[in-house]
Amino acid sequence: MSKWIKYFVYISFLFLIYYLWKAEFLFFPKVENYFFLLVSFFFLFGGFITKSLVWVETLRSKQYPVSFRHGFVSVGLSELGKYIPGKLWIILGRAGYVSSQYGYKLKDSSYLSLYTQVITIWTGLLIGGLGAFFVDLPPQWVIILTCGIFILSLVLFIPEIQVYLIKIFNRIFKRNITIPYIYLKDLKKIVFYYFFDWIVRIVGFAFLLASLSGNAFSFEFLPAYPLSITLGILSMIAPGGLGVREGILIFWMHKTGMPTESATAIAMTTRLWMLFGELVIFASAIILDKFLKRK
């Protein structure tokens, strides 16, 4: 690892420990079915593999080829960057690693990393939003989700709207920014990987729920998972979406018939489950990075 990436890794880990201690997320949940829990971890780790695949295929679609091994390492090393305030470190982390390995300009790889994040948010909101039509949620939630998906789609796919919004933003905040424009012809090549990635992660969440309840697969709860992740990404204040993800899960599950106490326990357990996966992928990336350098 380059020197700045090492510092990034250490800072990420320190922020993670601090926020976990502060938010009191460390506890031991009650498990009813350990086989389902084991299966959930299989899909959890599979989700990090598909997440790496999404990143690699997006880079390749834009003519920036990287190997899957380097893509996996870049994702793993930057995974804890979500806990650093600002939310940009997870984007810059994987971009910086790829740039250091292949000589790509950091500006270009960072743009593609943001591009990947935007499509991830859009597909996650789409899955969560569609799920809202099949559960008894407040009408205002359905309206907000529908409008959010529609507006985000317009901004992403209609360049005239994008240019107009960027001009307004730059005038107000006196910045010079660009938003990733997603060409439909490019999206068709890679969107399958994004939906497949979400499916793998949602299946893992379904088995986690089943392990906590004993044997029931509650499909009405599943759309809350991608929705909580995407809104957690969008929350610029909460490190790693701490509190935001849990709040959305609790609200959704309570509105679909689960007692508040049970929903709270599941939301907290989900955070620990995801955290364990993040730590494993982080450690795996460090080990693989050292192995690749020895070859």
Secondary structure, 3 states (H helix, E strand, C coil): CCHHHHHHHHHHHHHHHHHHHHHCCCCCCCCCCHHHHHHHHHHHHHHHHHHHHHHHHHHHHCCCCCCHHHHHHHHHHHHHHHHCCCCCHHHHHHHHHHHHHHCCCHHHHHHHHHHHHHHHHHHHHHHHHHHHHHCCCCHHHHHHHHHHHHHHHHHHHCHHHHHHHHHHHHHHHCCCCCCCCCCHHHHHHHHHHHHHHHHHHHHHHHHHHHHHHCCCCCHHHCCHHHHHHHHHHHCCCCHHHCCHHHHHHHHHHHHCCCCHHHHHHHHHHHHHHHHHHHHHHHHHHHHHHHHHHHC
